[in-house]
Amino acid sequence: MSKTIVLTGAGGVLCSRLAEALAENGHKIAVLDLRMEAADSVVARIKANGGTAIGVEANVLEKDNLIRAKKKVNNTFGKIDILINGAGGNHPMGTTSNPFFTLEDLENKKEGFKSFFDLDPKGIEFTFNLNFLGTLLPTQVFAQDMVGRENCSILNISSMNAFTPLTKIPAYSGAKAAVSNFTQWLAVHFSKVGIRVNALAPGFFLTEQNRALLTNTDGSLTQRGQQIIDQTPMGRYGTPDDLVGITLWLCGEESKFVTGVIIPIDGGFAAYSGV
């Protein structure tokens, strides 16, 4: 049965692939992104493959903007059945330069160097707002269509950082932990009105946001990138297609008794002790 599905952050590498896969399965797709040109590009690919989609400019941190976006989706496709909260990201001002703090860090005056004590509250606030409020506010707006109806669900995007925080990125790790906790809270809160709430927890996937951190300009791996591969039993980064199967399942009726789960897609990263 065709459903109306809204995806935020859908101009990005991962959620654009999810939008395309859901469209390939006959669903009507609303591609929401802060950058209209990115949304339009995804819509063009969907339509070229015979799918149905519209692009909508949306800021997940502005509720009035989201309300306007919802009206556009409703006017085009009717009520919304599924919401995928894909908008998120990190900020360099909430990231330390080194994985471990040392005494020498206190004396490091190099431009751009940041120890824990140099983290900028604005960068941390931006990261928390984008990931947590950027999940909560769209849910407040779009989930109103789902209340009391059958086969409606919300799918959040958490991270393996939510289970075990990675070095250097405390703001992002904490924000994704909040998304996972919120997913479980919301699953319980909405359990009496027919809305299921689950989350994906991707491991390491190459995106435009982390490409410079994990790969060199020649395509080889940085030290951090190689460290990740060495800790991933399957020996590779995830690809957008690796998220498709579980997304289709969680959005479908086959998972109608599944709610409140955060599912790792990490190539065995979390299971490996390093020994």
C-alpha positions in Angstrom: 0.0 0.0 0.0 1.4 3.4 -1.0 2.2 5.7 1.9 3.1 9.4 2.1 6.6 9.6 3.6 8.4 12.7 4.7 12.2 12.7 5.0 14.1 15.5 6.6 17.7 16.1 5.6 16.9 14.2 2.4 19.3 16.0 0.2 22.2 14.3 1.9 24.0 11.1 0.9 22.2 8.7 3.2 18.6 10.0 3.3 18.5 10.7 -0.4 19.2 7.0 -1.1 16.4 6.1 1.4 14.1 8.5 -0.4 14.8 6.8 -3.7 14.4 3.3 -2.3 11.1 4.1 -0.7 9.9 5.7 -4.0 11.0 2.6 -5.9 8.6 0.7 -3.6 5.6 2.8 -4.7 5.5 5.4 -1.9 4.9 9.1 -2.3 8.0 11.0 -1.1 8.3 14.5 0.3 12.0 15.4 0.1 12.7 18.0 2.8 16.0 19.8 3.0 17.4 23.2 4.0 18.9 23.5 0.5 16.2 23.5 -2.1 18.6 22.7 -4.9 19.6 19.5 -3.1 16.0 18.5 -2.6 15.2 19.2 -6.2 18.1 17.0 -7.3 16.8 14.0 -5.4 13.2 14.6 -6.7 14.5 14.7 -10.3 16.2 11.3 -9.8 13.1 9.8 -8.3 10.9 11.1 -11.1 13.3 9.9 -13.7 12.8 6.4 -12.3 9.1 6.7 -12.4 8.5 7.6 -8.8 6.4 10.2 -7.1 8.0 13.0 -5.1 8.1 16.7 -4.3 10.9 18.8 -2.9 10.2 21.1 0.0 12.5 23.6 1.6 12.5 23.1 5.3 14.5 24.2 8.4 14.1 21.5 11.1 14.9 24.1 13.8 12.0 26.5 12.9 8.6 25.2 13.8 6.7 27.8 11.7 8.7 26.8 8.7 7.9 23.1 9.3 4.2 23.9 9.6 4.4 25.6 6.1 6.2 22.5 4.8 3.5 20.2 6.2 0.8 22.2 4.5 2.6 21.8 1.1 2.9 18.0 1.7 -0.8 17.7 2.7 -2.0 19.8 -0.2 0.0 17.5 -2.6 -0.2 14.1 -1.1 -2.7 14.2 1.7 -2.0 13.0 5.3 1.5 11.9 6.2 2.0 8.2 7.2 5.7 8.0 8.0 8.3 10.5 9.1 12.0 9.9 8.8 14.1 12.3 10.8 17.3 12.4 8.9 18.6 15.9 9.5 21.7 16.0 11.7 25.4 16.6 11.8 28.4 17.8 13.8 30.2 21.2 14.3 34.0 21.7 14.4 33.6 24.1 17.4 32.3 21.1 19.4 35.2 18.8 18.5 38.5 18.4 20.3 41.8 18.3 18.3 43.2 15.3 20.1 41.5 12.1 21.2 43.1 12.2 24.7 43.9 15.2 26.9 47.5 15.6 27.9 49.3 18.1 30.1 50.9 19.6 27.0 47.5 20.6 25.7 47.4 23.3 28.4 50.3 25.1 26.7 49.3 24.5 23.1 48.7 27.9 21.5 48.5 26.7 17.9 45.8 28.4 15.9 42.7 26.2 15.6 43.8 23.8 18.4 41.0 22.9 20.8 41.3 21.0 24.0 38.3 20.1 26.1 38.6 23.4 27.8 38.5 25.3 24.5 35.2 23.8 23.2 32.9 26.6 22.2 29.4 26.4 23.8 27.9 27.7 20.5 29.3 24.8 18.6 27.9 22.4 21.2 24.6 24.1 21.2 24.4 24.0 17.4 25.1 20.2 17.4 22.5 19.5 20.1 19.9 21.6 18.5 20.4 20.2 15.0 20.3 16.6 16.1 17.9 16.6 19.0 15.6 19.6 18.4 15.9 18.8 14.7 14.2 15.5 15.5 11.7 16.7 18.1 10.3 19.7 16.2 9.5 17.8 12.9 7.9 15.1 15.0 5.7 17.6 16.8 4.5 18.9 13.4 4.3 15.9 11.1 3.2 13.2 13.6 -0.1 15.0 14.2 -1.3 13.4 10.9 -0.6 10.0 12.3 -2.5 10.0 15.6 -5.2 7.3 15.7 -4.5 5.9 12.2 -3.1 2.5 11.3 0.4 1.6 10.1 2.0 5.0 10.8 5.5 5.3 12.2 8.5 7.5 12.9 12.1 6.5 12.1 14.9 8.5 13.7 18.6 8.5 12.8 20.8 7.9 15.8 24.4 6.7 15.6 26.7 4.1 17.1 28.1 7.0 19.0 25.0 6.9 21.1 26.1 3.5 22.5 29.8 4.1 22.9 31.0 7.7 22.4 33.9 8.2 19.9 36.9 10.3 20.8 37.0 14.0 19.8 33.3 14.5 19.3 31.5 14.8 22.6 28.7 17.1 21.4 27.7 14.8 18.5 28.0 11.7 20.6 25.8 13.2 23.4 23.3 14.6 20.9 22.8 11.2 19.3 22.5 9.6 22.7 19.6 12.0 23.3 18.0 11.0 20.0 18.1 7.3 21.0 16.7 8.1 24.4 14.0 10.2 22.8 13.2 7.4 20.4 12.4 5.1 23.3 10.5 7.7 25.2 8.4 8.6 22.2 7.7 5.0 21.4 6.1 4.6 24.8 4.3 7.9 24.7 2.7 7.2 21.3 2.0 3.5 21.9 -1.7 4.0 22.6 -2.4 6.0 19.4 -1.0 3.7 16.8 2.4 5.3 16.1 5.5 3.2 16.2 8.9 4.9 16.8 12.2 3.4 16.0 15.7 4.5 15.1 18.7 3.4 12.9 22.1 3.6 14.4 24.6 3.7 11.5 28.2 3.0 12.1 30.7 4.5 9.8 29.4 5.7 6.4 31.3 8.1 4.2 29.3 11.3 3.7 30.1 14.8 2.7 30.3 15.8 6.3 33.0 13.3 7.4 34.8 12.6 4.1 37.7 15.1 4.8 38.1 13.6 8.3 38.3 10.0 7.1 40.0 10.2 3.6 42.8 12.1 2.0 42.5 14.0 -1.2 43.9 11.0 -3.1 41.2 8.8 -1.7 43.5 7.0 0.8 42.5 6.7 4.4 43.6 9.1 7.1 44.9 7.7 10.3 41.5 8.0 11.9 39.9 6.4 8.8 42.3 3.5 9.0 41.7 3.1 12.7 38.0 2.8 12.0 38.4 0.1 9.3 40.8 -1.8 11.6 38.0 -1.9 14.3 35.3 -2.9 11.9 35.2 -6.7 11.4 33.7 -6.5 8.0 36.6 -4.3 6.9 34.8 -1.5 5.1 32.6 1.6 5.5 28.9 1.3 5.1 27.2 2.4 1.9 23.8 4.0 1.6 22.3 0.8 0.3 23.2 -0.9 3.6 20.4 1.2 5.2 17.7 0.4 2.7 16.6 -3.1 3.8 16.1 -2.3 7.5 14.4 1.0 6.6 11.9 -0.7 4.3 11.2 -3.3 7.0 10.7 -0.7 9.8 8.4 1.4 7.5 6.4 -1.7 6.5 3.6 -3.7 8.1 5.9 -6.7 8.7 7.3 -4.8 11.7 4.0 -3.7 13.1 4.9 -5.1 16.6 8.3 -3.4 16.7 8.7 -0.1 18.5 11.3 1.6 20.7 14.3 -0.1 19.2 17.6 1.4 18.0 19.1 -0.9 15.4 22.9 -0.8 14.8 24.1 -1.0 11.2 27.8 -1.0 11.8 29.6 -4.0 10.2 30.3 -5.5 13.6 32.1 -2.4 15.0 30.3 -2.5 18.3 30.7 -6.2 18.8 34.5 -6.1 18.3 36.8 -5.7 21.4 39.8 -5.0 19.3 41.5 -8.3 20.3 
